[in-house]
């Protein structure tokens, strides 16, 4: 009996202390909720007239717009530090930025893509591979540059200057570009007075094909980004950027017979090349040895030909890897190493990732029959 009484007494003590702890917690939680309530603003809804509600909404919208403008201003300031002037002719002064520079010096634009002086531009701005051109940085310092890579088919080139610790652009993903997206073009449209001019617009279309007439010859540029951002001749080689400040294209050509229509080469086309220069300080170009077009160009070549998929081979170079492997004109390339080919850009980007001597497997449609062709890639020029 005595043991039972002691047990009951211990239980009452435990219950007492448990009650005290619960009371303390309730007081603490009540105090915390009161403090939080004091910091909550509860508007008098009876005082919010429709006019005041609209004014509040407009105020918030203006604040958002101001914040967006502040952000893009900061982005453009950073990008401008990576935009250079390029001329094929040397100026007698200390800069290529001159009045009428685009005509007297062939002035164009380029963008720095690595901290050690690799610069991306158009081939028609810099000249072909192994030639020289002249680059002026935003700080006014000029350099003689060597063209270390170029491709006339897509009018792109990479030049190298002897400089270090340079600010350089960030690449976006041009495969994700959407019609209606806000974009900005930067370049040197006329000369010194208008260097690093920024124009804005939207993406008007993607995967565009245009005809280029030069020296009584017609050629085609495919997979282009079309924009209504103003692009003048001196803008060639400059960046087309999105609202995040990422380069999605290289401003390349402008239709002179129409206003508000400009084009840029998708940045994905040259990502692999820039990466190899950045890592290896060189680029060994691999080649198939074919000339081909995707379905967007076929109507220009043959109005009776319809291409539902793949890439149409219009020429196979003599003694090229493609010729040695049995590829023929009028073959349709469906895939490479199981990668579906929908655009010429798909094939070009994939080959740029390879090295001379690498083997690739092509799925080919010929006379309605599919076959596999193995090709050992050759060395480009």
C-alpha positions as CSV (number, residue, x, y, z in Angstrom):
1,X,0.0,0.0,0.0
2,X,2.8,2.4,0.9
3,X,4.5,1.7,-2.5
4,X,1.2,2.5,-4.3
5,X,1.0,5.9,-2.5
6,X,4.5,6.8,-3.4
7,X,3.8,6.0,-7.1
8,X,0.7,8.2,-7.0
9,X,2.7,11.0,-5.5
10,X,5.4,10.7,-8.3
11,X,2.7,10.8,-10.9
12,X,1.1,14.0,-9.5
13,X,4.5,15.7,-9.5
14,X,5.0,14.7,-13.2
15,X,1.6,16.0,-14.1
16,X,2.3,19.3,-12.3
17,X,5.5,19.9,-14.2
18,X,3.9,18.9,-17.5
19,X,1.1,21.4,-16.9
20,X,3.7,24.2,-16.1
21,X,5.6,23.4,-19.3
22,X,2.4,23.5,-21.4
23,X,1.4,26.9,-19.8
24,X,4.8,28.4,-20.6
25,X,4.6,27.2,-24.2
26,X,1.1,28.7,-24.6
27,X,2.3,32.0,-23.2
28,X,5.3,32.0,-25.6
29,X,3.2,31.2,-28.7
30,X,0.6,33.8,-27.8
31,X,3.3,36.5,-27.5
32,X,4.9,35.4,-30.8
33,X,1.6,35.6,-32.6
34,X,0.9,39.0,-31.2
35,X,4.2,40.4,-32.4
36,X,3.6,38.9,-35.8
37,X,0.2,40.5,-35.9
38,X,1.6,43.9,-35.0
39,X,3.8,43.7,-38.2
40,X,1.0,42.7,-40.6
41,X,-0.6,45.6,-42.5
42,X,-4.3,45.0,-43.0
43,X,-5.8,47.6,-45.3
44,X,-9.2,48.9,-44.8
45,X,-10.9,47.2,-47.7
46,X,-13.9,49.6,-47.5
47,X,-11.5,52.4,-48.4
48,X,-10.1,50.7,-51.5
49,X,-12.1,52.2,-54.3
50,X,-11.7,50.9,-57.9
51,X,-9.6,53.9,-58.7
52,X,-7.2,53.3,-55.9
53,X,-7.0,49.6,-56.8
54,X,-6.1,50.5,-60.4
55,X,-3.6,53.2,-59.2
56,X,-1.9,50.5,-57.0
57,X,-1.7,48.1,-59.9
58,X,-0.3,50.7,-62.2
59,X,2.3,51.7,-59.6
60,X,3.4,48.1,-59.3
61,X,3.6,47.7,-63.1
62,X,5.7,50.8,-63.4
63,X,8.0,49.6,-60.7
64,X,8.4,46.2,-62.5
65,X,9.2,48.0,-65.8
66,X,11.8,50.2,-64.1
67,X,13.4,47.2,-62.6
68,X,13.5,45.4,-65.9
69,X,15.0,48.5,-67.6
70,X,17.6,48.8,-64.9
71,X,18.6,45.1,-65.4
72,X,18.9,45.3,-69.2
73,X,20.9,48.5,-68.9
74,X,23.4,46.7,-66.6
75,X,23.5,43.8,-69.0
76,X,24.1,46.0,-72.0
77,X,26.9,47.9,-70.2
78,X,28.6,44.5,-69.6
79,X,28.2,43.3,-73.2
80,X,29.5,46.5,-74.6
81,X,32.9,45.8,-72.9
82,X,33.1,42.7,-75.1
83,X,32.2,44.4,-78.5
84,X,35.1,45.5,-80.8
85,X,35.7,47.2,-84.1
86,X,37.3,45.2,-86.9
87,X,38.8,46.5,-90.1
88,X,40.5,44.8,-93.0
89,X,42.6,47.9,-93.6
90,X,45.0,49.5,-91.2
91,X,44.3,53.1,-90.1
92,X,47.1,55.6,-89.8
93,X,45.8,56.7,-86.4
94,X,45.3,54.7,-83.3
95,X,41.8,53.4,-83.9
96,X,39.6,52.0,-86.7
97,X,36.6,53.9,-85.4
98,X,36.5,56.8,-87.9
99,X,33.8,58.8,-89.7
100,X,32.7,56.8,-92.7
101,X,34.8,53.9,-91.3
102,X,32.5,51.3,-92.7
103,X,33.3,52.4,-96.2
104,X,36.8,53.8,-96.0
105,X,38.2,51.0,-93.8
106,X,35.6,48.2,-94.2
107,X,34.7,48.7,-90.6
108,X,32.6,46.0,-89.0
109,X,32.0,44.5,-85.6
110,X,33.2,41.5,-83.5
111,X,32.7,40.1,-80.1
112,X,35.4,38.8,-77.6
113,X,34.7,35.1,-76.8
114,X,37.7,34.2,-74.6
115,X,39.7,36.1,-72.1
116,X,42.9,35.5,-74.1
117,X,41.9,37.3,-77.3
118,X,39.8,35.1,-79.6
119,X,37.1,37.2,-81.4
120,X,34.1,36.0,-83.3
121,X,32.9,38.0,-86.4
122,X,31.8,37.6,-90.0
123,X,34.2,36.4,-92.7
124,X,33.3,39.3,-94.9
125,X,34.4,41.6,-92.1
126,X,37.7,40.0,-91.2
127,X,38.7,38.3,-94.4
128,X,39.4,34.6,-95.0
129,X,41.6,32.2,-93.0
130,X,45.3,33.1,-92.7
131,X,44.7,36.7,-93.6
132,X,45.1,39.7,-91.2
133,X,42.8,42.4,-90.0
134,X,42.8,45.1,-87.3
135,X,40.9,45.2,-84.1
136,X,40.1,48.1,-81.8
137,X,39.0,47.4,-78.2
138,X,36.5,49.5,-76.3
139,X,39.4,51.2,-74.5
140,X,40.7,52.5,-77.9
141,X,43.7,50.2,-78.1
142,X,44.4,48.6,-81.5
143,X,45.8,45.2,-82.4
144,X,46.8,43.4,-85.5
145,X,44.8,40.2,-85.7
146,X,45.2,36.8,-87.5
147,X,42.2,35.1,-88.9
148,X,42.6,31.5,-87.4
149,X,39.3,30.1,-88.8
150,X,36.6,31.0,-91.3
151,X,33.8,29.4,-93.2
152,X,32.4,31.3,-96.2
153,X,29.3,29.1,-96.3
154,X,28.0,30.6,-93.1
155,X,30.0,33.9,-93.3
156,X,31.7,33.4,-89.9
157,X,35.3,33.7,-88.8
158,X,37.4,33.8,-85.6
159,X,40.4,36.1,-85.2
160,X,43.1,36.2,-82.6
161,X,44.8,39.1,-81.0
162,X,47.7,39.1,-78.5
163,X,45.9,40.2,-75.3
164,X,45.0,38.8,-71.9
165,X,42.4,39.2,-69.2
166,X,39.7,40.4,-71.6
167,X,36.0,40.5,-70.8
168,X,34.1,38.1,-73.0
169,X,30.5,37.3,-73.9
170,X,28.3,34.5,-72.6
171,X,26.6,32.2,-75.1
172,X,22.9,31.3,-74.9
173,X,21.1,28.4,-76.6
174,X,19.9,29.4,-80.0
175,X,17.9,26.2,-80.4
176,X,15.5,27.6,-77.7
177,X,14.9,31.0,-79.4
178,X,11.2,31.7,-79.8
179,X,9.3,34.1,-82.1
180,X,8.4,37.3,-80.2
181,X,11.3,37.1,-77.8
182,X,12.9,40.4,-77.0
183,X,16.4,40.8,-78.5
184,X,19.2,43.5,-78.8
185,X,21.7,44.0,-81.6
186,X,25.0,45.7,-80.9
187,X,27.5,47.0,-83.5
188,X,29.3,49.8,-85.2
189,X,26.8,50.8,-88.0
190,X,28.6,53.8,-89.5
191,X,31.9,54.7,-87.7
192,X,33.4,56.3,-84.6
193,X,30.4,58.5,-83.8
194,X,28.1,55.5,-83.6
195,X,30.3,52.8,-82.2
196,X,28.7,50.1,-80.1
197,X,25.2,51.2,-81.0
198,X,22.4,49.2,-79.4
199,X,19.1,48.6,-81.2
200,X,16.2,46.5,-79.9
201,X,13.4,44.4,-81.4
202,X,12.0,40.9,-81.4
203,X,12.7,37.6,-83.0
204,X,10.5,37.8,-86.1
205,X,11.1,34.2,-87.3
206,X,13.6,31.3,-87.0
207,X,15.1,28.8,-89.4
208,X,14.9,31.4,-92.2
209,X,16.6,30.8,-95.6
210,X,17.8,33.7,-97.8
211,X,19.4,34.0,-101.2
212,X,22.7,35.8,-101.5
213,X,23.7,37.2,-104.9
214,X,27.4,37.8,-105.4
215,X,29.5,38.1,-108.6
216,X,26.6,36.7,-110.6
217,X,26.3,33.7,-108.4
218,X,23.5,32.6,-106.1
219,X,24.1,31.0,-102.7
220,X,21.9,30.4,-99.7
221,X,22.2,31.0,-96.0
222,X,20.0,28.7,-93.9
223,X,18.7,28.4,-90.4
224,X,19.0,32.1,-89.7
225,X,17.3,34.1,-86.9
226,X,15.2,36.9,-88.4
227,X,14.8,40.1,-86.3
228,X,13.4,43.6,-86.7
229,X,16.2,45.1,-84.6
230,X,17.9,47.6,-86.9
231,X,21.0,46.1,-88.4
232,X,23.2,48.2,-90.7
233,X,26.3,47.1,-92.7
234,X,28.7,48.0,-89.9
235,X,26.8,45.9,-87.4
236,X,28.0,42.7,-89.2
237,X,29.8,40.4,-86.8
238,X,28.2,41.9,-83.7
239,X,26.2,40.0,-81.1
240,X,22.4,39.5,-81.1
241,X,21.6,39.0,-77.4
242,X,18.5,38.0,-75.4
243,X,17.2,39.8,-72.3
244,X,19.6,37.8,-70.0
245,X,22.6,39.2,-71.9
246,X,23.4,35.9,-73.6
247,X,24.5,35.8,-77.2
248,X,22.1,33.9,-79.4
249,X,23.3,34.9,-82.8
250,X,25.9,36.8,-84.9
251,X,24.4,39.7,-86.9
252,X,25.3,38.8,-90.4
253,X,23.2,40.1,-93.3
254,X,20.5,42.6,-94.0
255,X,18.0,42.8,-96.9
256,X,18.6,46.2,-98.4
257,X,15.3,46.2,-100.3
258,X,13.2,46.1,-97.2
259,X,13.1,47.9,-93.9
260,X,13.2,46.3,-90.5
261,X,14.5,42.9,-91.7
262,X,17.8,41.7,-90.4
263,X,19.4,38.2,-89.9
264,X,21.8,36.5,-87.5
265,X,23.6,33.2,-87.6
266,X,22.6,31.0,-84.6
267,X,25.4,30.9,-82.0
268,X,25.1,27.1,-81.6
269,X,26.7,26.8,-85.0
270,X,30.1,27.8,-83.6
271,X,30.0,26.9,-79.9
272,X,32.1,23.7,-80.5
273,X,34.8,25.7,-82.4
274,X,35.1,28.4,-79.8
275,X,35.3,25.8,-77.0
276,X,38.2,24.0,-78.8
277,X,40.1,27.3,-79.3
278,X,39.5,28.1,-75.6
279,X,40.7,24.7,-74.3
280,X,43.3,23.6,-76.9
281,X,44.3,27.0,-78.5
282,X,43.6,25.4,-81.9
283,X,40.9,23.9,-84.0
284,X,41.4,20.9,-86.3
285,X,38.5,21.0,-88.7
286,X,37.0,17.8,-89.8
287,X,35.2,17.5,-93.1
288,X,32.8,15.2,-95.0
289,X,33.4,16.8,-98.3
290,X,29.8,17.4,-99.4
291,X,27.6,20.4,-100.2
292,X,24.1,19.9,-99.0
293,X,20.9,21.9,-98.2
294,X,17.9,21.2,-95.9
295,X,14.3,21.2,-97.0
296,X,13.9,25.0,-96.7
297,X,16.3,25.5,-99.7
298,X,15.1,22.8,-101.9
299,X,12.2,24.9,-103.5
300,X,14.9,27.4,-104.7
301,X,16.8,24.6,-106.4
302,X,14.0,22.5,-107.9
303,X,10.4,23.5,-107.6
304,X,9.3,19.9,-108.4
305,X,11.3,18.3,-105.6
306,X,9.8,17.9,-102.2
307,X,11.9,16.9,-99.1
308,X,9.9,15.7,-96.2
309,X,13.0,15.1,-93.9
310,X,16.7,15.0,-93.9
311,X,19.4,16.9,-95.8
312,X,19.7,16.9,-99.6
313,X,23.2,16.4,-101.1
314,X,23.8,18.6,-104.1
315,X,27.5,18.0,-104.5
316,X,30.1,15.5,-103.5
317,X,33.7,16.7,-103.8
318,X,36.1,14.6,-105.7
319,X,38.4,12.4,-103.6
320,X,36.7,13.6,-100.4
321,X,35.8,11.2,-97.5
322,X,32.2,11.2,-98.7
323,X,33.2,10.3,-102.3
324,X,35.4,7.5,-101.0
325,X,32.6,6.1,-98.9
326,X,30.2,6.0,-101.8
327,X,27.9,9.0,-101.0
328,X,26.3,10.4,-104.2
329,X,24.6,13.6,-105.3
330,X,20.8,13.5,-104.6
331,X,21.3,11.3,-101.5
332,X,19.3,12.4,-98.5
333,X,21.1,12.2,-95.2
334,X,18.6,11.2,-92.5
335,X,20.9,10.9,-89.5
336,X,24.5,10.9,-88.3
337,X,25.5,8.5,-85.5
338,X,21.8,8.1,-84.8
339,X,21.3,11.9,-84.4
340,X,18.3,12.9,-86.6
341,X,19.2,15.6,-89.2
342,X,16.5,18.1,-89.7
343,X,18.6,21.1,-90.7
344,X,22.0,21.7,-92.2
345,X,23.0,23.3,-88.9
346,X,22.5,20.0,-87.2
347,X,25.1,18.3,-89.5
348,X,27.5,21.2,-89.4
349,X,27.4,21.5,-85.6
350,X,28.0,17.8,-85.2
351,X,31.0,17.6,-87.5
352,X,32.5,20.7,-85.8
353,X,32.7,18.5,-82.6
354,X,34.7,15.8,-84.4
355,X,38.4,15.6,-85.3
356,X,40.0,14.5,-88.6
357,X,40.2,10.7,-88.6
358,X,37.0,10.2,-86.6
359,X,34.5,7.8,-88.1
360,X,30.8,8.6,-88.4
361,X,27.8,6.5,-89.5
362,X,25.3,8.1,-91.9
363,X,21.8,6.8,-92.5
364,X,21.1,7.6,-96.2
365,X,18.0,7.5,-98.3
366,X,18.7,6.8,-102.0
367,X,16.0,6.0,-104.5
368,X,13.6,5.3,-101.8
369,X,15.8,2.8,-100.0
370,X,17.6,3.4,-96.7
371,X,21.2,2.3,-96.3
372,X,24.1,2.9,-93.8
373,X,27.3,4.6,-95.0
374,X,30.4,4.7,-92.8
375,X,32.7,7.7,-93.4
376,X,36.2,8.5,-92.0
377,X,36.3,12.3,-91.7
378,X,39.0,14.2,-93.5
379,X,40.9,17.3,-92.6
380,X,39.4,20.7,-93.5
381,X,41.3,23.6,-95.0
